[in-house]
Amino acid sequence: MDEVLQQLQELKQLAVLGAKNVLNMDDVCLLAGFSKSHLYKLVWSKKIPYYKSEGGKMTYFNKQEVENWLLAYRVPTEAELEQKAIAHCVTNDRKGARR
């Protein structure tokens, strides 16, 4: 029963998260699936974009910036790599034939 209540609470948090543009540490952990300690390390090393409150005690994130950061390092599919290799071979064959 406790597990069901916990899952309902997480669903509620996700629903609220969808409407927010400014996120706190807990929100980003939920959005990205990070542990809080991992997010602290990313902030400390300035590897994730963030904002500080005027006094510097609170850390905030722009939701769109976090989502863009999460999607910044796309890994191509096998089909995309194959297409790129074919295009490279065709381009290099043409250059070699002109010589």
ChimeraX commands (.cxc) that place a marker at each C-alpha (Angstrom):
marker #1 position 0.00,0.00,0.00 radius 0.5
marker #1 position 2.85,2.40,0.84 radius 0.5
marker #1 position 4.39,1.71,-2.56 radius 0.5
marker #1 position 1.14,2.63,-4.33 radius 0.5
marker #1 position 0.90,5.88,-2.35 radius 0.5
marker #1 position 4.51,6.69,-3.21 radius 0.5
marker #1 position 3.85,6.09,-6.91 radius 0.5
marker #1 position 0.74,8.31,-6.76 radius 0.5
marker #1 position 2.81,11.05,-5.11 radius 0.5
marker #1 position 5.44,10.79,-7.86 radius 0.5
marker #1 position 2.74,11.00,-10.54 radius 0.5
marker #1 position 1.34,14.09,-8.86 radius 0.5
marker #1 position 4.82,15.65,-8.77 radius 0.5
marker #1 position 5.32,14.87,-12.47 radius 0.5
marker #1 position 1.99,16.50,-13.32 radius 0.5
marker #1 position 2.97,19.65,-11.44 radius 0.5
marker #1 position 6.43,19.54,-13.00 radius 0.5
marker #1 position 4.86,19.69,-16.47 radius 0.5
marker #1 position 3.39,23.11,-15.71 radius 0.5
marker #1 position 6.54,24.63,-14.19 radius 0.5
marker #1 position 9.21,26.59,-16.07 radius 0.5
marker #1 position 11.49,27.30,-13.11 radius 0.5
marker #1 position 12.68,24.18,-11.31 radius 0.5
marker #1 position 14.39,23.54,-7.99 radius 0.5
marker #1 position 16.88,20.76,-7.20 radius 0.5
marker #1 position 14.16,18.21,-6.38 radius 0.5
marker #1 position 12.32,18.99,-9.61 radius 0.5
marker #1 position 15.44,18.46,-11.73 radius 0.5
marker #1 position 16.22,15.20,-9.93 radius 0.5
marker #1 position 12.72,13.99,-10.73 radius 0.5
marker #1 position 12.82,15.23,-14.33 radius 0.5
marker #1 position 16.24,13.82,-15.14 radius 0.5
marker #1 position 16.30,10.80,-12.85 radius 0.5
marker #1 position 19.43,12.04,-11.06 radius 0.5
marker #1 position 20.26,11.52,-7.43 radius 0.5
marker #1 position 20.56,14.74,-5.47 radius 0.5
marker #1 position 24.27,14.15,-4.89 radius 0.5
marker #1 position 24.86,13.74,-8.63 radius 0.5
marker #1 position 23.01,16.97,-9.37 radius 0.5
marker #1 position 25.04,18.78,-6.70 radius 0.5
marker #1 position 28.22,17.56,-8.43 radius 0.5
marker #1 position 26.97,18.79,-11.81 radius 0.5
marker #1 position 26.16,22.21,-10.32 radius 0.5
marker #1 position 29.44,22.42,-8.41 radius 0.5
marker #1 position 31.45,21.61,-11.54 radius 0.5
marker #1 position 29.27,23.99,-13.62 radius 0.5
marker #1 position 28.32,21.23,-16.08 radius 0.5
marker #1 position 24.60,22.02,-16.02 radius 0.5
marker #1 position 23.08,25.48,-16.52 radius 0.5
marker #1 position 21.61,26.92,-13.32 radius 0.5
marker #1 position 20.71,30.13,-11.50 radius 0.5
marker #1 position 21.26,31.26,-7.92 radius 0.5
marker #1 position 18.89,33.31,-5.78 radius 0.5
marker #1 position 19.94,36.82,-4.81 radius 0.5
marker #1 position 21.44,35.65,-1.52 radius 0.5
marker #1 position 22.99,32.63,-3.22 radius 0.5
marker #1 position 21.28,30.04,-1.02 radius 0.5
marker #1 position 18.78,28.66,-3.53 radius 0.5
marker #1 position 19.60,27.02,-6.85 radius 0.5
marker #1 position 17.12,27.18,-9.70 radius 0.5
marker #1 position 16.98,25.79,-13.21 radius 0.5
marker #1 position 15.21,26.80,-16.40 radius 0.5
marker #1 position 13.23,23.75,-17.47 radius 0.5
marker #1 position 13.89,24.27,-21.20 radius 0.5
marker #1 position 17.64,24.71,-20.58 radius 0.5
marker #1 position 17.75,21.49,-18.56 radius 0.5
marker #1 position 15.87,19.59,-21.26 radius 0.5
marker #1 position 18.19,21.00,-23.96 radius 0.5
marker #1 position 21.21,20.07,-21.83 radius 0.5
marker #1 position 19.89,16.53,-21.36 radius 0.5
marker #1 position 19.46,16.15,-25.14 radius 0.5
marker #1 position 22.73,17.84,-26.16 radius 0.5
marker #1 position 24.79,14.70,-26.73 radius 0.5
marker #1 position 22.78,12.65,-29.19 radius 0.5
marker #1 position 24.19,9.30,-30.23 radius 0.5
marker #1 position 23.48,8.47,-33.88 radius 0.5
marker #1 position 21.71,5.25,-34.82 radius 0.5
marker #1 position 23.42,2.48,-36.76 radius 0.5
marker #1 position 21.42,3.45,-39.86 radius 0.5
marker #1 position 22.57,7.09,-39.58 radius 0.5
marker #1 position 26.20,6.02,-39.19 radius 0.5
marker #1 position 25.87,3.73,-42.19 radius 0.5
marker #1 position 24.38,6.54,-44.31 radius 0.5
marker #1 position 27.21,8.86,-43.26 radius 0.5
marker #1 position 29.81,6.21,-44.14 radius 0.5
marker #1 position 28.24,5.66,-47.57 radius 0.5
marker #1 position 28.12,9.41,-48.23 radius 0.5
marker #1 position 31.76,9.70,-47.17 radius 0.5
marker #1 position 32.83,6.87,-49.47 radius 0.5
marker #1 position 30.91,8.32,-52.42 radius 0.5
marker #1 position 32.40,11.78,-51.85 radius 0.5
marker #1 position 35.93,10.42,-51.54 radius 0.5
marker #1 position 35.53,8.21,-54.64 radius 0.5
marker #1 position 34.51,11.24,-56.69 radius 0.5
marker #1 position 37.51,13.23,-55.49 radius 0.5
marker #1 position 39.84,10.36,-56.32 radius 0.5
marker #1 position 38.34,9.93,-59.82 radius 0.5
marker #1 position 38.97,13.58,-60.68 radius 0.5
marker #1 position 42.70,13.37,-60.06 radius 0.5
marker link #1:1,2 radius 0.2
marker link #1:2,3 radius 0.2
marker link #1:3,4 radius 0.2
marker link #1:4,5 radius 0.2
marker link #1:5,6 radius 0.2
marker link #1:6,7 radius 0.2
marker link #1:7,8 radius 0.2
marker link #1:8,9 radius 0.2
marker link #1:9,10 radius 0.2
marker link #1:10,11 radius 0.2
marker link #1:11,12 radius 0.2
marker link #1:12,13 radius 0.2
marker link #1:13,14 radius 0.2
marker link #1:14,15 radius 0.2
marker link #1:15,16 radius 0.2
marker link #1:16,17 radius 0.2
marker link #1:17,18 radius 0.2
marker link #1:18,19 radius 0.2
marker link #1:19,20 radius 0.2
marker link #1:20,21 radius 0.2
marker link #1:21,22 radius 0.2
marker link #1:22,23 radius 0.2
marker link #1:23,24 radius 0.2
marker link #1:24,25 radius 0.2
marker link #1:25,26 radius 0.2
marker link #1:26,27 radius 0.2
marker link #1:27,28 radius 0.2
marker link #1:28,29 radius 0.2
marker link #1:29,30 radius 0.2
marker link #1:30,31 radius 0.2
marker link #1:31,32 radius 0.2
marker link #1:32,33 radius 0.2
marker link #1:33,34 radius 0.2
marker link #1:34,35 radius 0.2
marker link #1:35,36 radius 0.2
marker link #1:36,37 radius 0.2
marker link #1:37,38 radius 0.2
marker link #1:38,39 radius 0.2
marker link #1:39,40 radius 0.2
marker link #1:40,41 radius 0.2
marker link #1:41,42 radius 0.2
marker link #1:42,43 radius 0.2
marker link #1:43,44 radius 0.2
marker link #1:44,45 radius 0.2
marker link #1:45,46 radius 0.2
marker link #1:46,47 radius 0.2
marker link #1:47,48 radius 0.2
marker link #1:48,49 radius 0.2
marker link #1:49,50 radius 0.2
marker link #1:50,51 radius 0.2
marker link #1:51,52 radius 0.2
marker link #1:52,53 radius 0.2
marker link #1:53,54 radius 0.2
marker link #1:54,55 radius 0.2
marker link #1:55,56 radius 0.2
marker link #1:56,57 radius 0.2
marker link #1:57,58 radius 0.2
marker link #1:58,59 radius 0.2
marker link #1:59,60 radius 0.2
marker link #1:60,61 radius 0.2
marker link #1:61,62 radius 0.2
marker link #1:62,63 radius 0.2
marker link #1:63,64 radius 0.2
marker link #1:64,65 radius 0.2
marker link #1:65,66 radius 0.2
marker link #1:66,67 radius 0.2
marker link #1:67,68 radius 0.2
marker link #1:68,69 radius 0.2
marker link #1:69,70 radius 0.2
marker link #1:70,71 radius 0.2
marker link #1:71,72 radius 0.2
marker link #1:72,73 radius 0.2
marker link #1:73,74 radius 0.2
marker link #1:74,75 radius 0.2
marker link #1:75,76 radius 0.2
marker link #1:76,77 radius 0.2
marker link #1:77,78 radius 0.2
marker link #1:78,79 radius 0.2
marker link #1:79,80 radius 0.2
marker link #1:80,81 radius 0.2
marker link #1:81,82 radius 0.2
marker link #1:82,83 radius 0.2
marker link #1:83,84 radius 0.2
marker link #1:84,85 radius 0.2
marker link #1:85,86 radius 0.2
marker link #1:86,87 radius 0.2
marker link #1:87,88 radius 0.2
marker link #1:88,89 radius 0.2
marker link #1:89,90 radius 0.2
marker link #1:90,91 radius 0.2
marker link #1:91,92 radius 0.2
marker link #1:92,93 radius 0.2
marker link #1:93,94 radius 0.2
marker link #1:94,95 radius 0.2
marker link #1:95,96 radius 0.2
marker link #1:96,97 radius 0.2
marker link #1:97,98 radius 0.2
marker link #1:98,99 radius 0.2
view
